[in-house]
């Protein structure tokens, strides 16, 4: 019997049932870890020294997000997944929804909820107040942009998992780490340039800024620099979205060519 090429929600749900055992452990473990880290980071952020440790804990969330697609490899070989009686569009939809929608919700929502609730009782350090919680996740456009900026390594991992037949896990880990390094270098250089350029413009246009800049130990100096970096957060988010769309398109085309 010839399989219809038209998108079928019935076949897509069959793919969901096939993939569910692979993702089940993540659906249970991710919210528990996220909630725990949210509680710990909110408590630690009350002190300047605690920010260092809360930042290290936040790295765990990033690793969870980036490598979520690896769960797709748990219960079936790439050959078996390729031969599933479903179209590339149906498989791609299931994988994209799991990795780009469900995954961030599992990773960040419990964390943000814990931070918001405990934030009513825990006072953040002065540095975090000045920084506008730049390094924390929150229910805001800034928080959304921060999450979107984590998509390039994630979608790279997803692309490898979806399209590689051999050495899938090793290649996915290697390419994901490479993407993290490249994206971090780009963000770091761009952030430094914007911070210096914006701060110099502020100093030239306002004598008060010059007074603040003359004393780097002044708490207002940190806030001034971070304010000049903020536009970069949204610019990088736009780049991340573009990269995500590109990789999804390439993954779909590759999966379509692998159909038997």
C-alpha positions as CSV (number, residue, x, y, z in Angstrom):
1,X,0.0,0.0,0.0
2,X,1.4,3.4,-1.0
3,X,1.7,5.8,2.0
4,X,0.1,9.1,1.6
5,X,2.5,12.1,1.5
6,X,-0.2,14.4,3.0
7,X,0.5,15.4,6.6
8,X,-1.5,13.1,8.9
9,X,-2.1,13.9,12.6
10,X,-3.0,10.2,13.1
11,X,0.5,9.2,11.9
12,X,2.1,12.0,13.9
13,X,0.4,10.7,17.1
14,X,1.8,7.3,16.3
15,X,5.3,8.8,16.1
16,X,4.6,10.5,19.5
17,X,3.7,7.1,21.0
18,X,6.8,5.6,19.5
19,X,9.0,8.4,21.0
20,X,7.4,8.7,24.4
21,X,9.4,5.9,26.1
22,X,12.6,7.7,24.9
23,X,11.6,11.0,26.5
24,X,9.8,9.7,29.6
25,X,12.8,9.9,31.9
26,X,13.4,13.6,30.9
27,X,9.8,14.5,31.5
28,X,10.2,13.2,35.1
29,X,13.7,14.3,35.9
30,X,13.9,17.7,34.2
31,X,11.2,19.5,36.2
32,X,12.5,18.1,39.5
33,X,16.1,19.3,38.8
34,X,14.8,22.6,37.5
35,X,12.7,23.3,40.6
36,X,15.6,22.3,42.9
37,X,18.0,24.6,41.1
38,X,15.5,27.5,41.2
39,X,15.2,27.2,44.9
40,X,18.9,27.0,45.5
41,X,19.8,29.9,43.1
42,X,17.2,32.2,44.6
43,X,18.6,31.6,48.1
44,X,22.2,32.0,46.9
45,X,21.5,35.2,45.1
46,X,21.0,37.0,48.4
47,X,24.8,37.3,48.7
48,X,27.5,38.5,46.4
49,X,29.6,35.4,46.8
50,X,26.5,33.2,46.3
51,X,26.0,34.6,42.7
52,X,29.1,32.6,41.7
53,X,27.6,29.3,42.9
54,X,24.2,30.1,41.5
55,X,25.8,30.8,38.1
56,X,27.4,27.3,38.2
57,X,24.0,25.8,39.1
58,X,22.5,27.6,36.1
59,X,25.0,25.9,33.8
60,X,23.3,22.6,34.7
61,X,20.0,24.0,33.2
62,X,21.9,24.9,30.0
63,X,23.4,21.5,29.6
64,X,20.0,19.9,30.2
65,X,18.5,22.2,27.5
66,X,21.2,21.7,24.9
67,X,21.4,17.9,25.1
68,X,17.7,17.1,25.4
69,X,17.6,15.7,21.8
70,X,19.9,12.9,22.9
71,X,17.0,11.3,24.6
72,X,15.6,10.8,21.1
73,X,18.3,8.1,20.6
74,X,17.5,6.0,23.7
75,X,15.1,3.4,22.6
76,X,15.6,3.0,18.8
77,X,18.4,3.1,16.3
78,X,18.5,5.8,13.6
79,X,17.7,3.2,11.0
80,X,14.5,2.1,12.8
81,X,13.4,5.8,13.2
82,X,14.1,6.4,9.5
83,X,11.9,3.5,8.5
84,X,8.9,4.5,10.6
85,X,5.7,4.7,8.5
86,X,5.5,8.4,8.8
87,X,6.6,11.4,6.6
88,X,9.6,13.6,7.4
89,X,7.2,16.5,8.2
90,X,5.4,14.4,10.8
91,X,8.7,13.2,12.4
92,X,10.2,16.7,12.3
93,X,7.1,18.2,13.9
94,X,7.2,15.7,16.8
95,X,11.0,16.3,17.4
96,X,10.8,20.1,17.0
97,X,7.9,20.4,19.5
98,X,9.6,18.1,22.0
99,X,13.0,19.9,21.7
100,X,12.0,23.6,21.2
101,X,8.7,23.9,23.2
102,X,8.4,21.1,25.7
103,X,12.1,21.0,26.6
104,X,12.4,24.8,27.5
105,X,9.2,24.5,29.5
106,X,10.5,21.5,31.5
107,X,13.9,23.2,32.0
108,X,12.9,26.8,32.8
109,X,9.3,27.0,34.0
110,X,9.8,25.2,37.4
111,X,13.0,27.3,37.9
112,X,11.2,30.6,37.1
113,X,8.2,29.7,39.3
114,X,10.5,28.9,42.2
115,X,12.4,32.1,41.7
116,X,9.3,34.2,41.5
117,X,7.7,32.7,44.6
118,X,10.8,32.7,46.7
119,X,11.7,36.2,45.4
120,X,8.8,37.5,47.5
121,X,10.7,36.5,50.6
122,X,14.4,36.6,49.5
123,X,16.0,39.9,48.8
124,X,18.5,39.7,45.9
125,X,22.0,41.2,46.3
126,X,22.8,44.8,45.3
127,X,24.7,43.6,42.2
128,X,21.7,41.7,40.8
129,X,19.5,44.7,41.4
130,X,21.9,46.9,39.4
131,X,22.2,44.3,36.7
132,X,18.5,44.0,36.4
133,X,18.8,40.3,36.9
134,X,20.6,40.0,33.6
135,X,21.9,36.5,34.5
136,X,18.6,35.1,35.7
137,X,15.5,33.8,34.0
138,X,12.2,35.6,34.6
139,X,8.7,36.0,33.1
140,X,9.6,38.9,30.8
141,X,10.7,39.7,27.3
142,X,14.3,39.8,28.6
143,X,13.8,36.3,30.1
144,X,12.3,35.1,26.8
145,X,15.2,36.5,24.8
146,X,17.7,34.8,27.2
147,X,16.0,31.4,26.6
148,X,15.9,31.9,22.8
149,X,19.6,32.7,22.9
150,X,20.1,29.1,24.1
151,X,18.6,27.7,21.0
152,X,21.6,27.5,18.6
153,X,23.4,24.7,20.5
154,X,20.1,23.0,21.1
155,X,19.0,23.0,17.4
156,X,22.5,21.9,16.4
157,X,22.2,18.9,18.6
158,X,18.7,18.3,17.3
159,X,19.9,18.5,13.7
160,X,22.6,15.9,14.2
161,X,20.2,13.5,16.1
162,X,17.6,13.8,13.3
163,X,19.9,13.4,10.4
164,X,22.9,11.2,11.4
165,X,22.8,7.4,10.9
166,X,26.2,6.6,12.5
167,X,28.1,8.0,15.5
168,X,25.1,10.1,16.3
169,X,25.7,10.8,20.0
170,X,29.4,11.5,19.7
171,X,28.8,13.8,16.7
172,X,25.9,15.6,18.4
173,X,27.9,16.3,21.6
174,X,30.9,17.5,19.6
175,X,29.0,19.8,17.3
176,X,26.9,21.1,20.2
177,X,30.0,22.1,22.1
178,X,31.5,23.7,19.0
179,X,28.3,25.8,18.6
180,X,28.5,26.9,22.2
181,X,32.1,28.0,21.8
182,X,31.5,29.9,18.6
183,X,28.3,31.5,19.8
184,X,29.9,32.5,23.1
185,X,32.9,34.1,21.3
186,X,30.6,36.1,19.0
187,X,28.5,37.2,22.0
188,X,31.5,38.0,24.1
189,X,33.2,40.1,21.4
190,X,30.0,41.9,20.5
191,X,29.1,42.6,24.1
192,X,32.5,44.1,24.8
193,X,32.4,46.3,21.8
194,X,28.8,47.5,22.6
195,X,29.6,48.1,26.2
196,X,32.7,50.1,25.5
197,X,31.1,52.1,22.6
198,X,27.9,52.8,24.6
199,X,29.8,53.8,27.8
200,X,32.1,56.2,25.9
201,X,29.0,57.8,24.3
202,X,27.4,58.2,27.7
203,X,30.5,59.7,29.1
204,X,30.8,62.2,26.2
205,X,27.1,63.2,26.4
206,X,26.6,63.5,30.1
207,X,29.1,64.8,32.8
208,X,27.4,62.6,35.4
209,X,28.4,59.5,33.4
210,X,31.9,60.7,33.3
211,X,31.9,61.0,37.1
212,X,30.6,57.5,37.5
213,X,33.1,56.1,34.9
214,X,36.0,57.6,36.7
215,X,35.4,55.2,39.6
216,X,34.9,51.6,38.3
217,X,34.2,50.6,41.9
218,X,31.1,52.7,41.9
219,X,28.0,50.4,41.9
220,X,26.4,52.7,39.3
221,X,29.3,52.0,36.9
222,X,28.3,48.3,36.6
223,X,24.7,49.2,35.9
224,X,25.7,51.7,33.3
225,X,27.8,49.1,31.4
226,X,25.1,46.5,31.6
227,X,22.5,48.9,30.3
228,X,24.6,49.3,27.2
229,X,24.8,45.6,26.7
230,X,21.1,45.0,26.9
231,X,20.3,45.7,23.2
232,X,22.8,43.0,22.3
233,X,20.6,40.4,24.1
234,X,17.7,41.1,21.6
235,X,20.0,41.3,18.6
236,X,21.5,37.9,19.4
237,X,18.0,36.5,20.0
238,X,17.0,37.5,16.5
239,X,20.2,35.8,15.2
240,X,19.3,32.7,17.3
241,X,15.8,32.6,15.8
242,X,17.2,32.9,12.2
243,X,19.7,30.1,12.9
244,X,17.0,27.9,14.4
245,X,14.7,28.3,11.4
246,X,17.7,27.5,9.0
247,X,18.6,24.4,10.9
248,X,15.0,23.2,11.1
249,X,14.7,23.6,7.3
250,X,17.9,21.8,6.6
251,X,17.0,19.0,9.1
252,X,13.6,18.5,7.4
253,X,15.2,18.3,3.9
254,X,17.8,15.8,5.1
255,X,15.1,13.7,6.8
256,X,13.1,13.8,3.7
257,X,16.0,12.5,1.6
258,X,16.5,9.6,4.1
259,X,13.0,8.4,3.7
260,X,12.7,4.9,2.3
